[in-house]
Amino acid sequence: MAAGMVMICGLAVFGLLTGILATGFAAEHRRREFIRNWDLVTAVPFLRNLDAPAIIELTRMLRHLDLPERSVVVRRGRPGDCMYSSPPARLK
């Protein structure tokens, strides 16, 4: 009986530590995405002069999406509903 309780407590501690680690990883991932989006927003010339709260609100709406080369993202005559950015130039 005691061994069973120790085993269950060990599994609970392992599960708790795994949850803490996963939560920290997810929070760091959100922070990195926020900073990447912030950089994208401030790189747009007509958005550079926005105040910080406006940039924060806009940055939280954006989601990063990588597409393969030559993907169609905009069709002529259709209204735009997204913000598009080309990747930075790669160093050779």
N, C-alpha and C positions, 0 to 999 in steps of 0.2 A: 504494500500500500504506500509506504513512504517513498519507495523507488519510483512508483508511478507518479506521485505528486512532484518529485524532483524533476522527472522527465518533462512533465507538463509545464512546470515553471521555467525550465530551460528553453523549451520551445516558445513560450510566451516572451521571454527576454530576447530571444533571437528574432522573433517577429517584430517586437518593439524597436530593436536596433535597425532592422531592415526598413521599417517605416520611417524612422528618423532620417536615415541615409537617403531614401527615395524622395522625401520631402525637401531635403536640402538640395539634391540634384535638380529637382523640378524648379525650385526657386532660383537657382543659379542660371538655369536655362532661360527662364522668363526674363531675368535681368539682362542676359546677353542679347536676347531678341529685342528688348526695349532699347538698348544702346545702339544696336545695329539699325533699328528703325529710326531712332533719333538722328543718327548720322545721315540716313537717307533723306529725312525731311529737311534737315538744315542744309543739305547740299543743293536743294531746289532753290534757284535764285529768288523767286517771288515769295517763298515761305521763310526765307532767312530772317526777315525782320519781325516775325511773330514773337510775342512774349512767351515766356516759359510755360505758363498754364495752357496756352493754346497749342503749343508744340506737344505737350504731354498728352492732351486730349486727342490730338491727331495721331500721335505715335501709338497710342493704345488701340486705335482702330485698325492699324496696319498689320498684315500678316505676311511673312516672308515666304515666297514660293519660288523654288528653283525649277526652271523648265529646260528641256534639252534645246540645243541649237535649232534654229529654223522652225520653232513652234509658232503657230498662229495665235496671237494674243489679242489682236484688234482686227476687226473687219471694217472695210470702208463703208461709210454710211450708217454705221451703228453707233449709238451713244456710248461714250466712255463711262465706265463705272468703277474704274480702278486707277491706282497710281502705278506706273511702270518705271523701272529703272534698269539700265543696262549694267552689266557687271563691270567692276573696275578693270582697267587695263592690266594685263598680267605682265610681269617682268620676264624678260627672256634671258 
